[in-house]
Amino acid sequence: MATGPAVSSALEKISRHHLECSICQERYQQPKILECLHSFCEQCLLKYRSTKHQDSTVIPCPVCRQETKLPEVGVQGLKTNFHLIGLVEEFELQEKLVCSGGTKLLCETCDDGNEC
């Protein structure tokens, strides 16, 4: 995986809303991908399905309404969006490394306070 300035530069271009579920407005937790390629938290999709589409074998996307055929096991059987999980983890790591008084990133391999 890329490190250093390239990663921090790319992460600066990602706004928080790119890493948030449009149902709960929180950072993705176990994001699942629908056939339309929109992603939502697994728990959000479970709640969404239980309130509006409980007996259906398809679930319409809450954003674009395209229907996704559910696997036999339901929402849990949808593909996990590991790309989003990685982005959220990297974003959270970078948040921890940012100096409290500015926007400089700290070196994650030492505790000497050196800048990247």
N, C-alpha and C positions, 0 to 999 in steps of 0.2 A: 504494500500500500504506500502511496506517496506520502511524504512527510515534509516538514519545514514550511517555507514560505508559500509553496504551491498549494498546500492544504489549507493554510490559514487564509490565503487569498480567496480560494474557492468557497470556504465557509463564510467569509464576510459577505459574499454575494447571495447567500441563502438567507432569506428572512425567516423569522420564527414561524410565520404562518405556513410556510412550505413543509414544516415538520409537525403540523398540528392537524388532528382529525377534524373534519368539517362537521361532524356530529357533536362531539363533546367539547371542541375548541381547546383541547389539551394536547400535549405531545403524544405522539403515537405510542400505544402500548399493544404489542403483538399485532402489528398491522396485517390485515388480510387484503388480497387483491381481488377485485371483481373483474369480469370479462372486459369491461370498458376501460380497465387499467386504473380506475380510481381506487384508493386505499382507505380503509377505516380500521379503527381499533376493533379487535375481535369482540370485546364486550359490547361495544356500541352496536355492532351488527347483530349480535344476539338479542339485545334489547329492541332494536328496530324491527327485527323479524318477529319477535314475540308480541309486539303491539299492533303490527299491521299486516303481517304476512305469515302468521304462525303455521297454517296448514298447507302452504304453497311449497312447491318444489323449486320455485324460482324466487329470486329476490331482486326487485328493481333498485338500481343505484339511487341513493338519496340525492345525488347531484344531477346526473344526466338522464335518469329513469331507464337506462338500458337494462334489460333483464339478464341476470346471471343464473344459470342452472346450478342448483346446489348439489354437492355430493351427497351420498346416502347418509353420512354422519352429520350433515348440516353445515353451518357456518364454520365449525372447527376444521372441516375438511378442505376449506378454501386454501389456496396457496398463501404462504406467509411472505410478506414483502421484506426480505432480508436486506435489500438495498436501503430501504427506509430505516430499518433497525440500525444499520451501520452508520447512517448519516446522523441519526438522533444521538447515538453513543458518541460519535466524534464531536458533534456540536456541544454536547454536555461536557465532554472532556475539555474542549477549548474554553468554554465558559469558566471552568474551574481554574484554568491556567492564566486567564487574563488578569493583569494587575488590577487591584482595586481602584487605583487612582487614574487609570488611563486605558489605552487600547493596546498596549504592548503585550505580546505573548511571552510567557516564561518558559524556560527550558523544562521539559517534562522528565528529563533523565537525572536531574540533580536538584538539590534543595538550596543552592547557593544564590538563587534569585537572578541568575543570568538570563538575559533576553535571548530569544531565538535568533 
